[in-house]
Amino acid sequence: MTDFYDSFQALEEKLVKATEIFKRSQEEKRKLLKELAELRTESKERAQRLEALEREVQVLRREREDVRGRVEKILQQIDVLTKADAGG
């Protein structure tokens, strides 16, 4: 009878340990799922910020080209005026 009782007690201890492991794994799973959700949100926000920055870079490049064109026109006008003064 003692062997049965010892076996039963050992089984009970194993079940308690298994239950504790299961509870810890469930808690860890919840934490990991929460972390995953936060990372997904962060990733989405970063992707949106990246898209906004890419659009801003495109706008700035267009503006730079516009300014470059204006400066070239001004330089051409200055060149024409200086040639006219030198020739006149």
Distance bins in CASP14 RR format, pairs under 12 A and 6 or more apart:
PFRMAT RR
TARGET T0000
AUTHOR 0000-0000-0000
RMODE 2
METHOD distances of the structure
MODEL  1
1 7 0 0 0 0 0 1 0 0 0 0 0
1 8 0 0 0 0 0 1 0 0 0 0 0
2 8 0 0 0 0 0 1 0 0 0 0 0
2 9 0 0 0 0 0 1 0 0 0 0 0
3 9 0 0 0 0 0 1 0 0 0 0 0
3 10 0 0 0 0 0 1 0 0 0 0 0
4 10 0 0 0 0 0 1 0 0 0 0 0
4 11 0 0 0 0 0 1 0 0 0 0 0
5 11 0 0 0 0 0 1 0 0 0 0 0
5 12 0 0 0 0 0 1 0 0 0 0 0
6 12 0 0 0 0 0 1 0 0 0 0 0
6 13 0 0 0 0 0 1 0 0 0 0 0
7 13 0 0 0 0 0 1 0 0 0 0 0
7 14 0 0 0 0 0 1 0 0 0 0 0
8 14 0 0 0 0 0 1 0 0 0 0 0
8 15 0 0 0 0 0 1 0 0 0 0 0
9 15 0 0 0 0 0 1 0 0 0 0 0
9 16 0 0 0 0 0 1 0 0 0 0 0
10 16 0 0 0 0 0 1 0 0 0 0 0
10 17 0 0 0 0 0 1 0 0 0 0 0
11 17 0 0 0 0 0 1 0 0 0 0 0
11 18 0 0 0 0 0 1 0 0 0 0 0
12 18 0 0 0 0 0 1 0 0 0 0 0
12 19 0 0 0 0 0 1 0 0 0 0 0
13 19 0 0 0 0 0 1 0 0 0 0 0
13 20 0 0 0 0 0 1 0 0 0 0 0
14 20 0 0 0 0 0 1 0 0 0 0 0
14 21 0 0 0 0 0 1 0 0 0 0 0
15 21 0 0 0 0 0 1 0 0 0 0 0
15 22 0 0 0 0 0 1 0 0 0 0 0
16 22 0 0 0 0 0 1 0 0 0 0 0
16 23 0 0 0 0 0 1 0 0 0 0 0
17 23 0 0 0 0 0 1 0 0 0 0 0
17 24 0 0 0 0 0 1 0 0 0 0 0
18 24 0 0 0 0 0 1 0 0 0 0 0
18 25 0 0 0 0 0 1 0 0 0 0 0
19 25 0 0 0 0 0 1 0 0 0 0 0
19 26 0 0 0 0 0 1 0 0 0 0 0
20 26 0 0 0 0 0 1 0 0 0 0 0
20 27 0 0 0 0 0 1 0 0 0 0 0
21 27 0 0 0 0 0 1 0 0 0 0 0
21 28 0 0 0 0 0 1 0 0 0 0 0
22 28 0 0 0 0 0 1 0 0 0 0 0
22 29 0 0 0 0 0 1 0 0 0 0 0
23 29 0 0 0 0 0 1 0 0 0 0 0
23 30 0 0 0 0 0 1 0 0 0 0 0
24 30 0 0 0 0 0 1 0 0 0 0 0
24 31 0 0 0 0 0 1 0 0 0 0 0
25 31 0 0 0 0 0 1 0 0 0 0 0
25 32 0 0 0 0 0 1 0 0 0 0 0
26 32 0 0 0 0 0 1 0 0 0 0 0
26 33 0 0 0 0 0 1 0 0 0 0 0
27 33 0 0 0 0 0 1 0 0 0 0 0
27 34 0 0 0 0 0 1 0 0 0 0 0
28 34 0 0 0 0 0 1 0 0 0 0 0
28 35 0 0 0 0 0 1 0 0 0 0 0
29 35 0 0 0 0 0 1 0 0 0 0 0
29 36 0 0 0 0 0 1 0 0 0 0 0
30 36 0 0 0 0 0 1 0 0 0 0 0
30 37 0 0 0 0 0 1 0 0 0 0 0
31 37 0 0 0 0 0 1 0 0 0 0 0
31 38 0 0 0 0 0 1 0 0 0 0 0
32 38 0 0 0 0 0 1 0 0 0 0 0
32 39 0 0 0 0 0 1 0 0 0 0 0
33 39 0 0 0 0 0 1 0 0 0 0 0
33 40 0 0 0 0 0 1 0 0 0 0 0
34 40 0 0 0 0 0 1 0 0 0 0 0
34 41 0 0 0 0 0 1 0 0 0 0 0
35 41 0 0 0 0 0 1 0 0 0 0 0
35 42 0 0 0 0 0 1 0 0 0 0 0
36 42 0 0 0 0 0 1 0 0 0 0 0
36 43 0 0 0 0 0 1 0 0 0 0 0
37 43 0 0 0 0 0 1 0 0 0 0 0
37 44 0 0 0 0 0 1 0 0 0 0 0
38 44 0 0 0 0 0 1 0 0 0 0 0
38 45 0 0 0 0 0 1 0 0 0 0 0
39 45 0 0 0 0 0 1 0 0 0 0 0
39 46 0 0 0 0 0 1 0 0 0 0 0
40 46 0 0 0 0 0 1 0 0 0 0 0
40 47 0 0 0 0 0 1 0 0 0 0 0
41 47 0 0 0 0 0 1 0 0 0 0 0
41 48 0 0 0 0 0 1 0 0 0 0 0
42 48 0 0 0 0 0 1 0 0 0 0 0
42 49 0 0 0 0 0 1 0 0 0 0 0
43 49 0 0 0 0 0 1 0 0 0 0 0
43 50 0 0 0 0 0 1 0 0 0 0 0
44 50 0 0 0 0 0 1 0 0 0 0 0
44 51 0 0 0 0 0 1 0 0 0 0 0
45 51 0 0 0 0 0 1 0 0 0 0 0
45 52 0 0 0 0 0 1 0 0 0 0 0
46 52 0 0 0 0 0 1 0 0 0 0 0
46 53 0 0 0 0 0 1 0 0 0 0 0
47 53 0 0 0 0 0 1 0 0 0 0 0
47 54 0 0 0 0 0 1 0 0 0 0 0
48 54 0 0 0 0 0 1 0 0 0 0 0
48 55 0 0 0 0 0 1 0 0 0 0 0
49 55 0 0 0 0 0 1 0 0 0 0 0
49 56 0 0 0 0 0 1 0 0 0 0 0
50 56 0 0 0 0 0 1 0 0 0 0 0
50 57 0 0 0 0 0 1 0 0 0 0 0
51 57 0 0 0 0 0 1 0 0 0 0 0
51 58 0 0 0 0 0 1 0 0 0 0 0
52 58 0 0 0 0 0 1 0 0 0 0 0
52 59 0 0 0 0 0 1 0 0 0 0 0
53 59 0 0 0 0 0 1 0 0 0 0 0
53 60 0 0 0 0 0 1 0 0 0 0 0
54 60 0 0 0 0 0 1 0 0 0 0 0
54 61 0 0 0 0 0 1 0 0 0 0 0
55 61 0 0 0 0 0 1 0 0 0 0 0
55 62 0 0 0 0 0 1 0 0 0 0 0
56 62 0 0 0 0 0 1 0 0 0 0 0
56 63 0 0 0 0 0 1 0 0 0 0 0
57 63 0 0 0 0 0 1 0 0 0 0 0
57 64 0 0 0 0 0 1 0 0 0 0 0
58 64 0 0 0 0 0 1 0 0 0 0 0
58 65 0 0 0 0 0 1 0 0 0 0 0
59 65 0 0 0 0 0 1 0 0 0 0 0
59 66 0 0 0 0 0 1 0 0 0 0 0
60 66 0 0 0 0 0 1 0 0 0 0 0
60 67 0 0 0 0 0 1 0 0 0 0 0
61 67 0 0 0 0 0 1 0 0 0 0 0
61 68 0 0 0 0 0 1 0 0 0 0 0
62 68 0 0 0 0 0 1 0 0 0 0 0
62 69 0 0 0 0 0 1 0 0 0 0 0
63 69 0 0 0 0 0 1 0 0 0 0 0
63 70 0 0 0 0 0 1 0 0 0 0 0
64 70 0 0 0 0 0 1 0 0 0 0 0
64 71 0 0 0 0 0 1 0 0 0 0 0
65 71 0 0 0 0 0 1 0 0 0 0 0
65 72 0 0 0 0 0 1 0 0 0 0 0
66 72 0 0 0 0 0 1 0 0 0 0 0
66 73 0 0 0 0 0 1 0 0 0 0 0
67 73 0 0 0 0 0 1 0 0 0 0 0
67 74 0 0 0 0 0 1 0 0 0 0 0
68 74 0 0 0 0 0 1 0 0 0 0 0
68 75 0 0 0 0 0 1 0 0 0 0 0
69 75 0 0 0 0 1 0 0 0 0 0 0
69 76 0 0 0 0 1 0 0 0 0 0 0
70 76 0 0 0 0 0 1 0 0 0 0 0
70 77 0 0 0 0 0 1 0 0 0 0 0
71 77 0 0 0 0 0 1 0 0 0 0 0
71 78 0 0 0 0 0 1 0 0 0 0 0
72 78 0 0 0 0 0 1 0 0 0 0 0
72 79 0 0 0 0 0 1 0 0 0 0 0
73 79 0 0 0 0 0 1 0 0 0 0 0
73 80 0 0 0 0 0 1 0 0 0 0 0
74 80 0 0 0 0 0 1 0 0 0 0 0
74 81 0 0 0 0 0 1 0 0 0 0 0
75 81 0 0 0 0 0 1 0 0 0 0 0
75 82 0 0 0 0 0 1 0 0 0 0 0
76 82 0 0 0 0 0 1 0 0 0 0 0
76 83 0 0 0 0 0 1 0 0 0 0 0
77 83 0 0 0 0 0 1 0 0 0 0 0
77 84 0 0 0 0 0 1 0 0 0 0 0
78 84 0 0 0 0 0 1 0 0 0 0 0
78 85 0 0 0 0 0 1 0 0 0 0 0
79 85 0 0 0 0 0 1 0 0 0 0 0
79 86 0 0 0 0 0 1 0 0 0 0 0
80 86 0 0 0 0 0 1 0 0 0 0 0
80 87 0 0 0 0 0 1 0 0 0 0 0
81 87 0 0 0 0 0 1 0 0 0 0 0
81 88 0 0 0 0 0 1 0 0 0 0 0
82 88 0 0 0 0 0 1 0 0 0 0 0
END
